[in-house]
Amino acid sequence: MKRNMVSRYVATGLAAIGVSMVIGCATTDTVSSRFPPLQENINAAKAADAEVYAPTPLKSAEAKLEAAKSAVAAKDMVSANKLVDEAMVDADYARAKAPTEKAKNAAMKLREAIQIVRDEIKKMPAVK
């Protein structure tokens, strides 16, 4: 009786391992399918002037995309997946940071212009 139960557990465990291996080996390369959305995200960041206002995260995203492609070629899917995730975050950050930096620069220029006008007003003679 006990021997019969043990063999059932062993058989069930082996069947579960076999099914897991079959499913794992049957999956397709999902990392490569994530490259086009990542490239679109990078292009969106470039459209938001990230090359000028957020170049560091944009370059990081592009470098990680290339590294992910190399990892896929080397069949290192774990590293490729991680690199794609990191590149997506970097591209999102660049896309969000660019308009903020652009607005900061515009505000600084406006402050400088206001200060110039104030200085000019101070230099004007008093009106009586």
Chimera marker file (.cmm) of the C-alpha trace (Angstrom):
<marker_set name="trace">
<marker id="1" x="0.000" y="0.000" z="0.000" r="1" g="1" b="0" radius="0.5"/>
<marker id="2" x="2.723" y="2.480" z="1.002" r="1" g="1" b="0" radius="0.5"/>
<marker id="3" x="4.826" y="1.498" z="-1.969" r="1" g="1" b="0" radius="0.5"/>
<marker id="4" x="1.879" y="2.161" z="-4.291" r="1" g="1" b="0" radius="0.5"/>
<marker id="5" x="1.395" y="5.698" z="-2.853" r="1" g="1" b="0" radius="0.5"/>
<marker id="6" x="5.097" y="6.515" z="-3.140" r="1" g="1" b="0" radius="0.5"/>
<marker id="7" x="5.141" y="5.444" z="-6.761" r="1" g="1" b="0" radius="0.5"/>
<marker id="8" x="2.068" y="7.624" z="-7.427" r="1" g="1" b="0" radius="0.5"/>
<marker id="9" x="3.841" y="10.670" z="-5.939" r="1" g="1" b="0" radius="0.5"/>
<marker id="10" x="6.982" y="9.955" z="-7.931" r="1" g="1" b="0" radius="0.5"/>
<marker id="11" x="4.983" y="9.466" z="-11.128" r="1" g="1" b="0" radius="0.5"/>
<marker id="12" x="3.014" y="12.678" z="-10.521" r="1" g="1" b="0" radius="0.5"/>
<marker id="13" x="6.222" y="14.616" z="-9.834" r="1" g="1" b="0" radius="0.5"/>
<marker id="14" x="7.899" y="13.275" z="-12.964" r="1" g="1" b="0" radius="0.5"/>
<marker id="15" x="4.828" y="14.098" z="-15.024" r="1" g="1" b="0" radius="0.5"/>
<marker id="16" x="4.782" y="17.663" z="-13.675" r="1" g="1" b="0" radius="0.5"/>
<marker id="17" x="8.478" y="18.111" z="-14.461" r="1" g="1" b="0" radius="0.5"/>
<marker id="18" x="7.947" y="16.717" z="-17.958" r="1" g="1" b="0" radius="0.5"/>
<marker id="19" x="5.014" y="19.028" z="-18.651" r="1" g="1" b="0" radius="0.5"/>
<marker id="20" x="7.009" y="22.012" z="-17.372" r="1" g="1" b="0" radius="0.5"/>
<marker id="21" x="9.922" y="21.145" z="-19.635" r="1" g="1" b="0" radius="0.5"/>
<marker id="22" x="7.683" y="20.733" z="-22.662" r="1" g="1" b="0" radius="0.5"/>
<marker id="23" x="5.971" y="24.062" z="-22.015" r="1" g="1" b="0" radius="0.5"/>
<marker id="24" x="9.286" y="25.802" z="-21.335" r="1" g="1" b="0" radius="0.5"/>
<marker id="25" x="10.879" y="24.494" z="-24.506" r="1" g="1" b="0" radius="0.5"/>
<marker id="26" x="7.830" y="25.261" z="-26.611" r="1" g="1" b="0" radius="0.5"/>
<marker id="27" x="7.754" y="28.963" z="-25.813" r="1" g="1" b="0" radius="0.5"/>
<marker id="28" x="8.850" y="31.291" z="-28.564" r="1" g="1" b="0" radius="0.5"/>
<marker id="29" x="11.354" y="34.113" z="-28.287" r="1" g="1" b="0" radius="0.5"/>
<marker id="30" x="9.250" y="36.747" z="-26.568" r="1" g="1" b="0" radius="0.5"/>
<marker id="31" x="12.161" y="39.136" z="-26.053" r="1" g="1" b="0" radius="0.5"/>
<marker id="32" x="12.499" y="39.893" z="-29.755" r="1" g="1" b="0" radius="0.5"/>
<marker id="33" x="8.798" y="40.680" z="-29.935" r="1" g="1" b="0" radius="0.5"/>
<marker id="34" x="9.379" y="43.440" z="-27.361" r="1" g="1" b="0" radius="0.5"/>
<marker id="35" x="11.964" y="45.244" z="-29.520" r="1" g="1" b="0" radius="0.5"/>
<marker id="36" x="9.482" y="47.148" z="-31.767" r="1" g="1" b="0" radius="0.5"/>
<marker id="37" x="7.534" y="48.700" z="-28.850" r="1" g="1" b="0" radius="0.5"/>
<marker id="38" x="10.832" y="49.637" z="-27.220" r="1" g="1" b="0" radius="0.5"/>
<marker id="39" x="12.048" y="51.240" z="-30.442" r="1" g="1" b="0" radius="0.5"/>
<marker id="40" x="8.756" y="53.162" z="-30.687" r="1" g="1" b="0" radius="0.5"/>
<marker id="41" x="9.255" y="54.361" z="-27.111" r="1" g="1" b="0" radius="0.5"/>
<marker id="42" x="12.786" y="55.530" z="-27.958" r="1" g="1" b="0" radius="0.5"/>
<marker id="43" x="11.471" y="57.299" z="-31.064" r="1" g="1" b="0" radius="0.5"/>
<marker id="44" x="8.773" y="58.993" z="-28.966" r="1" g="1" b="0" radius="0.5"/>
<marker id="45" x="11.477" y="60.226" z="-26.594" r="1" g="1" b="0" radius="0.5"/>
<marker id="46" x="13.432" y="61.606" z="-29.546" r="1" g="1" b="0" radius="0.5"/>
<marker id="47" x="10.286" y="63.331" z="-30.806" r="1" g="1" b="0" radius="0.5"/>
<marker id="48" x="9.993" y="64.994" z="-27.388" r="1" g="1" b="0" radius="0.5"/>
<marker id="49" x="13.518" y="66.438" z="-27.892" r="1" g="1" b="0" radius="0.5"/>
<marker id="50" x="15.144" y="64.012" z="-25.471" r="1" g="1" b="0" radius="0.5"/>
<marker id="51" x="18.338" y="64.180" z="-27.536" r="1" g="1" b="0" radius="0.5"/>
<marker id="52" x="18.704" y="67.793" z="-26.401" r="1" g="1" b="0" radius="0.5"/>
<marker id="53" x="17.032" y="67.855" z="-22.984" r="1" g="1" b="0" radius="0.5"/>
<marker id="54" x="17.538" y="64.287" z="-21.683" r="1" g="1" b="0" radius="0.5"/>
<marker id="55" x="20.448" y="62.791" z="-23.622" r="1" g="1" b="0" radius="0.5"/>
<marker id="56" x="21.803" y="60.530" z="-20.861" r="1" g="1" b="0" radius="0.5"/>
<marker id="57" x="18.729" y="58.334" z="-20.318" r="1" g="1" b="0" radius="0.5"/>
<marker id="58" x="18.057" y="58.275" z="-24.063" r="1" g="1" b="0" radius="0.5"/>
<marker id="59" x="21.582" y="57.060" z="-24.850" r="1" g="1" b="0" radius="0.5"/>
<marker id="60" x="21.275" y="54.529" z="-22.041" r="1" g="1" b="0" radius="0.5"/>
<marker id="61" x="18.037" y="53.171" z="-23.528" r="1" g="1" b="0" radius="0.5"/>
<marker id="62" x="19.601" y="52.883" z="-26.972" r="1" g="1" b="0" radius="0.5"/>
<marker id="63" x="22.691" y="51.139" z="-25.584" r="1" g="1" b="0" radius="0.5"/>
<marker id="64" x="20.584" y="48.680" z="-23.599" r="1" g="1" b="0" radius="0.5"/>
<marker id="65" x="18.483" y="47.916" z="-26.684" r="1" g="1" b="0" radius="0.5"/>
<marker id="66" x="21.636" y="47.023" z="-28.613" r="1" g="1" b="0" radius="0.5"/>
<marker id="67" x="22.926" y="44.960" z="-25.675" r="1" g="1" b="0" radius="0.5"/>
<marker id="68" x="19.589" y="43.130" z="-25.530" r="1" g="1" b="0" radius="0.5"/>
<marker id="69" x="19.824" y="42.320" z="-29.235" r="1" g="1" b="0" radius="0.5"/>
<marker id="70" x="23.316" y="40.926" z="-28.651" r="1" g="1" b="0" radius="0.5"/>
<marker id="71" x="22.051" y="38.882" z="-25.703" r="1" g="1" b="0" radius="0.5"/>
<marker id="72" x="19.277" y="37.406" z="-27.861" r="1" g="1" b="0" radius="0.5"/>
<marker id="73" x="21.853" y="36.506" z="-30.501" r="1" g="1" b="0" radius="0.5"/>
<marker id="74" x="23.865" y="34.795" z="-27.755" r="1" g="1" b="0" radius="0.5"/>
<marker id="75" x="20.647" y="33.057" z="-26.593" r="1" g="1" b="0" radius="0.5"/>
<marker id="76" x="20.871" y="34.671" z="-23.136" r="1" g="1" b="0" radius="0.5"/>
<marker id="77" x="17.165" y="35.401" z="-22.775" r="1" g="1" b="0" radius="0.5"/>
<marker id="78" x="17.299" y="36.245" z="-19.074" r="1" g="1" b="0" radius="0.5"/>
<marker id="79" x="19.804" y="39.060" z="-19.620" r="1" g="1" b="0" radius="0.5"/>
<marker id="80" x="18.003" y="40.178" z="-22.768" r="1" g="1" b="0" radius="0.5"/>
<marker id="81" x="14.695" y="40.411" z="-20.909" r="1" g="1" b="0" radius="0.5"/>
<marker id="82" x="16.305" y="42.417" z="-18.109" r="1" g="1" b="0" radius="0.5"/>
<marker id="83" x="17.969" y="44.770" z="-20.599" r="1" g="1" b="0" radius="0.5"/>
<marker id="84" x="14.710" y="45.333" z="-22.471" r="1" g="1" b="0" radius="0.5"/>
<marker id="85" x="12.946" y="46.181" z="-19.205" r="1" g="1" b="0" radius="0.5"/>
<marker id="86" x="15.696" y="48.613" z="-18.214" r="1" g="1" b="0" radius="0.5"/>
<marker id="87" x="15.769" y="50.185" z="-21.669" r="1" g="1" b="0" radius="0.5"/>
<marker id="88" x="11.997" y="50.680" z="-21.576" r="1" g="1" b="0" radius="0.5"/>
<marker id="89" x="12.268" y="52.463" z="-18.232" r="1" g="1" b="0" radius="0.5"/>
<marker id="90" x="15.126" y="54.640" z="-19.502" r="1" g="1" b="0" radius="0.5"/>
<marker id="91" x="13.177" y="55.569" z="-22.634" r="1" g="1" b="0" radius="0.5"/>
<marker id="92" x="10.082" y="56.402" z="-20.565" r="1" g="1" b="0" radius="0.5"/>
<marker id="93" x="12.201" y="58.557" z="-18.269" r="1" g="1" b="0" radius="0.5"/>
<marker id="94" x="13.816" y="60.378" z="-21.192" r="1" g="1" b="0" radius="0.5"/>
<marker id="95" x="10.416" y="60.974" z="-22.772" r="1" g="1" b="0" radius="0.5"/>
<marker id="96" x="9.043" y="62.393" z="-19.511" r="1" g="1" b="0" radius="0.5"/>
<marker id="97" x="12.149" y="64.391" z="-18.609" r="1" g="1" b="0" radius="0.5"/>
<marker id="98" x="12.568" y="66.170" z="-21.956" r="1" g="1" b="0" radius="0.5"/>
<marker id="99" x="9.475" y="68.447" z="-21.737" r="1" g="1" b="0" radius="0.5"/>
<marker id="100" x="10.273" y="69.204" z="-18.097" r="1" g="1" b="0" radius="0.5"/>
<marker id="101" x="13.819" y="70.269" z="-18.916" r="1" g="1" b="0" radius="0.5"/>
<marker id="102" x="12.569" y="72.238" z="-21.898" r="1" g="1" b="0" radius="0.5"/>
<marker id="103" x="10.113" y="74.112" z="-19.652" r="1" g="1" b="0" radius="0.5"/>
<marker id="104" x="12.856" y="74.752" z="-17.074" r="1" g="1" b="0" radius="0.5"/>
<marker id="105" x="15.084" y="76.256" z="-19.753" r="1" g="1" b="0" radius="0.5"/>
<marker id="106" x="12.253" y="78.454" z="-21.010" r="1" g="1" b="0" radius="0.5"/>
<marker id="107" x="11.534" y="79.617" z="-17.457" r="1" g="1" b="0" radius="0.5"/>
<marker id="108" x="15.215" y="80.459" z="-16.908" r="1" g="1" b="0" radius="0.5"/>
<marker id="109" x="15.315" y="82.510" z="-20.093" r="1" g="1" b="0" radius="0.5"/>
<marker id="110" x="12.155" y="84.308" z="-19.059" r="1" g="1" b="0" radius="0.5"/>
<marker id="111" x="13.629" y="85.084" z="-15.620" r="1" g="1" b="0" radius="0.5"/>
<marker id="112" x="16.775" y="86.436" z="-17.265" r="1" g="1" b="0" radius="0.5"/>
<marker id="113" x="14.689" y="88.618" z="-19.569" r="1" g="1" b="0" radius="0.5"/>
<marker id="114" x="12.663" y="89.922" z="-16.620" r="1" g="1" b="0" radius="0.5"/>
<marker id="115" x="15.861" y="90.718" z="-14.722" r="1" g="1" b="0" radius="0.5"/>
<marker id="116" x="17.228" y="92.629" z="-17.727" r="1" g="1" b="0" radius="0.5"/>
<marker id="117" x="14.028" y="94.683" z="-17.909" r="1" g="1" b="0" radius="0.5"/>
<marker id="118" x="14.217" y="95.376" z="-14.147" r="1" g="1" b="0" radius="0.5"/>
<marker id="119" x="17.808" y="96.516" z="-14.471" r="1" g="1" b="0" radius="0.5"/>
<marker id="120" x="16.848" y="98.810" z="-17.357" r="1" g="1" b="0" radius="0.5"/>
<marker id="121" x="13.988" y="100.271" z="-15.319" r="1" g="1" b="0" radius="0.5"/>
<marker id="122" x="16.372" y="100.992" z="-12.412" r="1" g="1" b="0" radius="0.5"/>
<marker id="123" x="18.718" y="102.843" z="-14.773" r="1" g="1" b="0" radius="0.5"/>
<marker id="124" x="15.951" y="105.090" z="-16.087" r="1" g="1" b="0" radius="0.5"/>
<marker id="125" x="15.808" y="108.600" z="-14.657" r="1" g="1" b="0" radius="0.5"/>
<marker id="126" x="13.007" y="109.314" z="-12.253" r="1" g="1" b="0" radius="0.5"/>
<marker id="127" x="9.974" y="110.965" z="-13.777" r="1" g="1" b="0" radius="0.5"/>
<marker id="128" x="8.659" y="114.100" z="-12.023" r="1" g="1" b="0" radius="0.5"/>
<link id1="1" id2="2" r="1" g="1" b="0" radius="0.2"/>
<link id1="2" id2="3" r="1" g="1" b="0" radius="0.2"/>
<link id1="3" id2="4" r="1" g="1" b="0" radius="0.2"/>
<link id1="4" id2="5" r="1" g="1" b="0" radius="0.2"/>
<link id1="5" id2="6" r="1" g="1" b="0" radius="0.2"/>
<link id1="6" id2="7" r="1" g="1" b="0" radius="0.2"/>
<link id1="7" id2="8" r="1" g="1" b="0" radius="0.2"/>
<link id1="8" id2="9" r="1" g="1" b="0" radius="0.2"/>
<link id1="9" id2="10" r="1" g="1" b="0" radius="0.2"/>
<link id1="10" id2="11" r="1" g="1" b="0" radius="0.2"/>
<link id1="11" id2="12" r="1" g="1" b="0" radius="0.2"/>
<link id1="12" id2="13" r="1" g="1" b="0" radius="0.2"/>
<link id1="13" id2="14" r="1" g="1" b="0" radius="0.2"/>
<link id1="14" id2="15" r="1" g="1" b="0" radius="0.2"/>
<link id1="15" id2="16" r="1" g="1" b="0" radius="0.2"/>
<link id1="16" id2="17" r="1" g="1" b="0" radius="0.2"/>
<link id1="17" id2="18" r="1" g="1" b="0" radius="0.2"/>
<link id1="18" id2="19" r="1" g="1" b="0" radius="0.2"/>
<link id1="19" id2="20" r="1" g="1" b="0" radius="0.2"/>
<link id1="20" id2="21" r="1" g="1" b="0" radius="0.2"/>
<link id1="21" id2="22" r="1" g="1" b="0" radius="0.2"/>
<link id1="22" id2="23" r="1" g="1" b="0" radius="0.2"/>
<link id1="23" id2="24" r="1" g="1" b="0" radius="0.2"/>
<link id1="24" id2="25" r="1" g="1" b="0" radius="0.2"/>
<link id1="25" id2="26" r="1" g="1" b="0" radius="0.2"/>
<link id1="26" id2="27" r="1" g="1" b="0" radius="0.2"/>
<link id1="27" id2="28" r="1" g="1" b="0" radius="0.2"/>
<link id1="28" id2="29" r="1" g="1" b="0" radius="0.2"/>
<link id1="29" id2="30" r="1" g="1" b="0" radius="0.2"/>
<link id1="30" id2="31" r="1" g="1" b="0" radius="0.2"/>
<link id1="31" id2="32" r="1" g="1" b="0" radius="0.2"/>
<link id1="32" id2="33" r="1" g="1" b="0" radius="0.2"/>
<link id1="33" id2="34" r="1" g="1" b="0" radius="0.2"/>
<link id1="34" id2="35" r="1" g="1" b="0" radius="0.2"/>
<link id1="35" id2="36" r="1" g="1" b="0" radius="0.2"/>
<link id1="36" id2="37" r="1" g="1" b="0" radius="0.2"/>
<link id1="37" id2="38" r="1" g="1" b="0" radius="0.2"/>
<link id1="38" id2="39" r="1" g="1" b="0" radius="0.2"/>
<link id1="39" id2="40" r="1" g="1" b="0" radius="0.2"/>
<link id1="40" id2="41" r="1" g="1" b="0" radius="0.2"/>
<link id1="41" id2="42" r="1" g="1" b="0" radius="0.2"/>
<link id1="42" id2="43" r="1" g="1" b="0" radius="0.2"/>
<link id1="43" id2="44" r="1" g="1" b="0" radius="0.2"/>
<link id1="44" id2="45" r="1" g="1" b="0" radius="0.2"/>
<link id1="45" id2="46" r="1" g="1" b="0" radius="0.2"/>
<link id1="46" id2="47" r="1" g="1" b="0" radius="0.2"/>
<link id1="47" id2="48" r="1" g="1" b="0" radius="0.2"/>
<link id1="48" id2="49" r="1" g="1" b="0" radius="0.2"/>
<link id1="49" id2="50" r="1" g="1" b="0" radius="0.2"/>
<link id1="50" id2="51" r="1" g="1" b="0" radius="0.2"/>
<link id1="51" id2="52" r="1" g="1" b="0" radius="0.2"/>
<link id1="52" id2="53" r="1" g="1" b="0" radius="0.2"/>
<link id1="53" id2="54" r="1" g="1" b="0" radius="0.2"/>
<link id1="54" id2="55" r="1" g="1" b="0" radius="0.2"/>
<link id1="55" id2="56" r="1" g="1" b="0" radius="0.2"/>
<link id1="56" id2="57" r="1" g="1" b="0" radius="0.2"/>
<link id1="57" id2="58" r="1" g="1" b="0" radius="0.2"/>
<link id1="58" id2="59" r="1" g="1" b="0" radius="0.2"/>
<link id1="59" id2="60" r="1" g="1" b="0" radius="0.2"/>
<link id1="60" id2="61" r="1" g="1" b="0" radius="0.2"/>
<link id1="61" id2="62" r="1" g="1" b="0" radius="0.2"/>
<link id1="62" id2="63" r="1" g="1" b="0" radius="0.2"/>
<link id1="63" id2="64" r="1" g="1" b="0" radius="0.2"/>
<link id1="64" id2="65" r="1" g="1" b="0" radius="0.2"/>
<link id1="65" id2="66" r="1" g="1" b="0" radius="0.2"/>
<link id1="66" id2="67" r="1" g="1" b="0" radius="0.2"/>
<link id1="67" id2="68" r="1" g="1" b="0" radius="0.2"/>
<link id1="68" id2="69" r="1" g="1" b="0" radius="0.2"/>
<link id1="69" id2="70" r="1" g="1" b="0" radius="0.2"/>
<link id1="70" id2="71" r="1" g="1" b="0" radius="0.2"/>
<link id1="71" id2="72" r="1" g="1" b="0" radius="0.2"/>
<link id1="72" id2="73" r="1" g="1" b="0" radius="0.2"/>
<link id1="73" id2="74" r="1" g="1" b="0" radius="0.2"/>
<link id1="74" id2="75" r="1" g="1" b="0" radius="0.2"/>
<link id1="75" id2="76" r="1" g="1" b="0" radius="0.2"/>
<link id1="76" id2="77" r="1" g="1" b="0" radius="0.2"/>
<link id1="77" id2="78" r="1" g="1" b="0" radius="0.2"/>
<link id1="78" id2="79" r="1" g="1" b="0" radius="0.2"/>
<link id1="79" id2="80" r="1" g="1" b="0" radius="0.2"/>
<link id1="80" id2="81" r="1" g="1" b="0" radius="0.2"/>
<link id1="81" id2="82" r="1" g="1" b="0" radius="0.2"/>
<link id1="82" id2="83" r="1" g="1" b="0" radius="0.2"/>
<link id1="83" id2="84" r="1" g="1" b="0" radius="0.2"/>
<link id1="84" id2="85" r="1" g="1" b="0" radius="0.2"/>
<link id1="85" id2="86" r="1" g="1" b="0" radius="0.2"/>
<link id1="86" id2="87" r="1" g="1" b="0" radius="0.2"/>
<link id1="87" id2="88" r="1" g="1" b="0" radius="0.2"/>
<link id1="88" id2="89" r="1" g="1" b="0" radius="0.2"/>
<link id1="89" id2="90" r="1" g="1" b="0" radius="0.2"/>
<link id1="90" id2="91" r="1" g="1" b="0" radius="0.2"/>
<link id1="91" id2="92" r="1" g="1" b="0" radius="0.2"/>
<link id1="92" id2="93" r="1" g="1" b="0" radius="0.2"/>
<link id1="93" id2="94" r="1" g="1" b="0" radius="0.2"/>
<link id1="94" id2="95" r="1" g="1" b="0" radius="0.2"/>
<link id1="95" id2="96" r="1" g="1" b="0" radius="0.2"/>
<link id1="96" id2="97" r="1" g="1" b="0" radius="0.2"/>
<link id1="97" id2="98" r="1" g="1" b="0" radius="0.2"/>
<link id1="98" id2="99" r="1" g="1" b="0" radius="0.2"/>
<link id1="99" id2="100" r="1" g="1" b="0" radius="0.2"/>
<link id1="100" id2="101" r="1" g="1" b="0" radius="0.2"/>
<link id1="101" id2="102" r="1" g="1" b="0" radius="0.2"/>
<link id1="102" id2="103" r="1" g="1" b="0" radius="0.2"/>
<link id1="103" id2="104" r="1" g="1" b="0" radius="0.2"/>
<link id1="104" id2="105" r="1" g="1" b="0" radius="0.2"/>
<link id1="105" id2="106" r="1" g="1" b="0" radius="0.2"/>
<link id1="106" id2="107" r="1" g="1" b="0" radius="0.2"/>
<link id1="107" id2="108" r="1" g="1" b="0" radius="0.2"/>
<link id1="108" id2="109" r="1" g="1" b="0" radius="0.2"/>
<link id1="109" id2="110" r="1" g="1" b="0" radius="0.2"/>
<link id1="110" id2="111" r="1" g="1" b="0" radius="0.2"/>
<link id1="111" id2="112" r="1" g="1" b="0" radius="0.2"/>
<link id1="112" id2="113" r="1" g="1" b="0" radius="0.2"/>
<link id1="113" id2="114" r="1" g="1" b="0" radius="0.2"/>
<link id1="114" id2="115" r="1" g="1" b="0" radius="0.2"/>
<link id1="115" id2="116" r="1" g="1" b="0" radius="0.2"/>
<link id1="116" id2="117" r="1" g="1" b="0" radius="0.2"/>
<link id1="117" id2="118" r="1" g="1" b="0" radius="0.2"/>
<link id1="118" id2="119" r="1" g="1" b="0" radius="0.2"/>
<link id1="119" id2="120" r="1" g="1" b="0" radius="0.2"/>
<link id1="120" id2="121" r="1" g="1" b="0" radius="0.2"/>
<link id1="121" id2="122" r="1" g="1" b="0" radius="0.2"/>
<link id1="122" id2="123" r="1" g="1" b="0" radius="0.2"/>
<link id1="123" id2="124" r="1" g="1" b="0" radius="0.2"/>
<link id1="124" id2="125" r="1" g="1" b="0" radius="0.2"/>
<link id1="125" id2="126" r="1" g="1" b="0" radius="0.2"/>
<link id1="126" id2="127" r="1" g="1" b="0" radius="0.2"/>
<link id1="127" id2="128" r="1" g="1" b="0" radius="0.2"/>
</marker_set>
